[in-house]
């Protein structure tokens, strides 16, 4: 009798076990999914676009589990993916991205192959045919380096397979993407086609795709870039720098006031134009407008007197200014104190993220290094010009004073001058931009100071950098 009881228990539970399986998988009956309808729209499209897969799939006896798809164009698999399914009926409306591959034929016969599975390994295949895929055609493309430099790549006459940019001043090595469209600020518009790195090769990428890398051997800079849009290859031609060219490769490294600079000491000639290469040509860089006029994206004209100067490039602040040994009157005035900074387009937040506690303004009371003070250049007999960011945007306060040399000689007290233009300065001794409770807030911006020692006037105007 004892052996009969376990047997009775098993027989009693057996229907419940089958019921549990039915709950999980539907009736335990082998079946094959059915593709009721399946279409791709549009039927004629361009590589790099997304098409819409619409399908209705059912299974007569058990639950669906997955839909696998392959986009096959001109005999090549260009895209694959897996769509999870559940239940015994699935209605699908899903975009499928169809990338362009290297050496892909134009007007290519294209098919989408579907494989549907259910939980009991039932399988059905289905093909969507009658599709045509076209290669994209661009009038031009844009090469965008990771530091923001943009180069235009033009299509050759009657040739939309190769796109070339010439007369460039790029670094010998850099990371880049190639884009169909740009936003107005020069950044990539990912609504268009973009090419970058996929497994070490140039290919179509999305917004989160990697940049590609190129190196131009035996060259000081890259002057020509060609993108073969059929083979997906990028070739570069380089050249050597001339005596009047400015490239970061010639600069040394120097830490100044706990910030990292690139520096170069050389002769600069008045009214001479210098060509900028690589990072130095970055559109974000601000060349001190009291000493330089930027005449094009890759050229600056020097405005100062001919002589020996040290160029200071701050890669974080993205500005370039000059210094001289023992600057002094009558060639210069030197302003030190609180709340002045050489012009920059980089925000205080971006600067402090690299150098905690630092702001756009950087001067202090002293002449220990070139960050403590700023130079005003003589632009006429007894007339001096300096363009600075002021006051500090963290406190809207500035307090400074011009001197004739680094030995604190002949201070220029505020009370000795009549101020015209922007009325931002107060005080009789130090030049103060106040931030008291009852004082109006002075906008932190770039201001140009013109000091005339002949008639003791100071004209201040707000300026755009």
Rosetta blueprint (number, residue, H / E / L):
1 X L
2 X H
3 X H
4 X H
5 X H
6 X H
7 X H
8 X H
9 X H
10 X H
11 X H
12 X H
13 X H
14 X H
15 X H
16 X H
17 X H
18 X H
19 X H
20 X H
21 X H
22 X H
23 X H
24 X H
25 X H
26 X E
27 X L
28 X L
29 X L
30 X L
31 X L
32 X L
33 X L
34 X E
35 X E
36 X E
37 X E
38 X E
39 X E
40 X E
41 X E
42 X L
43 X L
44 X E
45 X E
46 X E
47 X L
48 X L
49 X L
50 X E
51 X E
52 X E
53 X E
54 X E
55 X E
56 X E
57 X E
58 X E
59 X L
60 X L
61 X L
62 X E
63 X L
64 X E
65 X E
66 X E
67 X E
68 X E
69 X E
70 X E
71 X E
72 X E
73 X E
74 X L
75 X L
76 X E
77 X E
78 X E
79 X E
80 X E
81 X E
82 X E
83 X E
84 X E
85 X L
86 X L
87 X L
88 X L
89 X E
90 X E
91 X E
92 X E
93 X E
94 X E
95 X E
96 X E
97 X E
98 X L
99 X L
100 X L
101 X L
102 X L
103 X L
104 X L
105 X L
106 X L
107 X L
108 X E
109 X E
110 X E
111 X E
112 X E
113 X E
114 X E
115 X E
116 X E
117 X E
118 X E
119 X L
120 X L
121 X L
122 X L
123 X E
124 X E
125 X E
126 X E
127 X E
128 X E
129 X E
130 X E
131 X E
132 X E
133 X E
134 X E
135 X L
136 X L
137 X L
138 X L
139 X L
140 X E
141 X E
142 X E
143 X E
144 X E
145 X E
146 X L
147 X L
148 X L
149 X L
150 X E
151 X E
152 X E
153 X E
154 X E
155 X E
156 X E
157 X L
158 X L
159 X E
160 X E
161 X E
162 X E
163 X E
164 X E
165 X E
166 X L
167 X L
168 X L
169 X L
170 X E
171 X L
172 X L
173 X E
174 X E
175 X E
176 X E
177 X E
178 X E
179 X E
180 X L
181 X L
182 X E
183 X L
184 X L
185 X L
186 X L
187 X L
188 X E
189 X L
190 X L
191 X L
192 X L
193 X L
194 X E
195 X E
196 X E
197 X E
198 X E
199 X L
200 X L
201 X E
202 X E
203 X E
204 X E
205 X L
206 X L
207 X L
208 X L
209 X L
210 X E
211 X L
212 X E
213 X E
214 X E
215 X E
216 X L
217 X L
218 X L
219 X L
220 X L
221 X E
222 X E
223 X E
224 X E
225 X E
226 X E
227 X E
228 X E
229 X L
230 X L
231 X L
232 X L
233 X E
234 X E
235 X E
236 X E
237 X E
238 X E
239 X E
240 X L
241 X L
242 X L
243 X L
244 X L
245 X E
246 X E
247 X L
248 X H
249 X H
250 X H
251 X L
252 X E
253 X E
254 X E
255 X E
256 X E
257 X L
258 X L
259 X E
260 X E
261 X E
262 X E
263 X E
264 X E
265 X E
266 X E
267 X E
268 X E
269 X L
270 X L
271 X L
272 X L
273 X E
274 X E
275 X E
276 X E
277 X L
278 X H
279 X H
280 X H
281 X H
282 X L
283 X L
284 X L
285 X L
286 X E
287 X E
288 X L
289 X L
290 X L
291 X L
292 X E
293 X E
294 X E
295 X E
296 X E
297 X L
298 X L
299 X E
300 X E
301 X E
302 X E
303 X L
304 X L
305 X L
306 X L
307 X E
308 X E
309 X E
310 X E
311 X E
312 X E
313 X E
314 X E
315 X L
316 X L
317 X L
318 X L
319 X E
320 X E
321 X E
322 X E
323 X E
324 X L
325 X L
326 X L
327 X L
328 X L
329 X L
330 X L
331 X L
332 X E
333 X E
334 X E
335 X E
336 X E
337 X E
338 X E
339 X L
340 X L
341 X E
342 X E
343 X L
344 X L
345 X L
346 X L
347 X L
348 X H
349 X H
350 X H
351 X H
352 X H
353 X H
354 X H
355 X L
356 X L
357 X L
358 X L
359 X L
360 X L
361 X L
362 X L
363 X L
364 X L
365 X L
366 X L
367 X L
368 X L
369 X L
370 X L
371 X L
372 X L
373 X E
374 X E
375 X E
376 X E
377 X E
378 X E
379 X E
380 X E
381 X L
382 X L
383 X E
384 X E
385 X E
386 X E
387 X E
388 X E
389 X E
390 X E
391 X L
392 X L
393 X L
394 X L
395 X L
396 X L
397 X L
398 X E
399 X E
400 X E
401 X E
402 X E
403 X E
404 X L
405 X L
406 X L
407 X L
408 X L
409 X L
410 X L
411 X L
412 X E
413 X L
414 X H
415 X H
416 X H
417 X L
418 X E
419 X E
420 X E
421 X E
422 X L
423 X L
424 X L
425 X L
426 X E
427 X L
428 X L
429 X L
430 X L
431 X E
432 X E
433 X E
434 X L
435 X L
436 X L
437 X L
438 X L
439 X L
440 X L
441 X L
442 X L
443 X L
444 X L
445 X E
446 X E
447 X E
448 X E
449 X E
450 X E
451 X E
452 X E
453 X L
454 X L
455 X L
456 X L
457 X E
458 X E
459 X E
460 X E
461 X E
462 X E
463 X L
464 X L
465 X L
